[in-house]
Amino acid sequence: MEKETLVSSSSSSSSWGADPPPEDCWIEAHRELLPRWRSLRESSQTPIPISISRVNQFDAARLDVEMTAMLKEQLVKVFSLMKPGFLFQYEPELDAFLEFLIWRFSIWVDKPTPGNALMNLRYRDERAVPTGGKEGAQLIFLNCFTSDSVRTGLEGPGLSVSQKIWYCLTTVGGRYIWSRLQSFSAFRRWGDFEQRSLGRRLWLLIQRVEGLYKAASFSNLLIFLYTGRYRSIIERALKARLVYGSPNMNRAVSFEYMNRQLVWNEFSEMLLLLLPLLNSSSIKKFLLPFSKDKTSGSSSDESECPICHANPTIPFVALPCQHRYCYYCLRTRCAAVGSYRCARCNEAVVAIQRHGLGEGRTSKN
């Protein structure tokens, strides 16, 4: 009996060695264990809430506008030698062309716009991002299972092809059509037509549509300031949300240029306020005694009026320095300034006299 058991055990071991497990058995085991592993992770995985700076999003939009203006300025210089006003009639087409170029080489190829790139932002398809629940937990688990990086809440695919096309049609095409429609209605003067005419009705319709769009934009702005999502109606309709492109990149902005700009703006405003209050002739006369070239005034032509630099039609002389002036120039200066000084010698003028008369002095008042 012992021999038979040994023989049977040896035969079973030899048969096991002869038939090893298949090579893809680990795949079947993985398929069997994966649902259990998902069910364990579903209870613990929740979406990570993220907050995108509203200032960054507004700055990105402003930078895009400035970039378009810079490109437009360079393109206008190319046509500077052509007929004046040639580009003015095609300005909407030029703006649409530049916006299309920016869209083509940024959003269409899954890259951020220049403003978004400077602010470390990118567009994300919010429809493909889980918002919670069983399905969201499964998608989050799959993203974590396939990647080794730590979750930051910024994960998610870019815009789909349909979203990109609709974004181009609404931003580039919509703005172009609206600007052309407004210019055409203003050129045809639809607003001046009769009350029941077709042009008048179309003009009223344009005004109502514009009013509704502005009201919707204002409502979207209030919602954006509260939630921090979708800075425009187009982004909200397409579910295209701006998120940070890199979680480790800080918004490093140097305020040196901004400070200099603020200082210069305040200084220029102060000059614009003070310069109209200053009398340039009085300042010039006050600084004349301190100037080095005091003989420059005397070396000039004595026959010309030092105020209008023309030959006096009605010559009068200032007393007591005897320098010739036009009557109207000298009379207006003496009437405007209480103690007028001669523009040539800076001596106080006490009276004026017609040139060539020995007597009959006339007071300046």
Secondary structure, 3 states (H helix, E strand, C coil): CHHHHHHHHHHHHHHHHHCCCCCCHHHHHHHHHHHHHHHHHHCCCCCCCCCCCHHHHHHHHHHHHHHHHHHHHHHHHHCCCCCCCCCCCCHHHHHHHHHHHHHHCCCCCCCCCHHHHHCCEEEEEHHHCCCCHHHHHHHHHHHHHHCCCCCCCCCCCCCCHHHHHHHHHHHHHHHHHHHHHHHHHHHHCHHHCCCCCHHHHHHHHHHHHHHHHHHHHHHHHHHHHHHCCCCCHHHHHHCEEEEECCCCCCCCCCCHHHHHHHHHHHHHHHHHHHHHHCCHHHHHHHHHHHCCCCCHHHHCCCCCCCCCCCCCCCEEEEECCCEEEEHHHHHHHHHHCCCCECCCCCCECCEEEECCCCCCCEECC
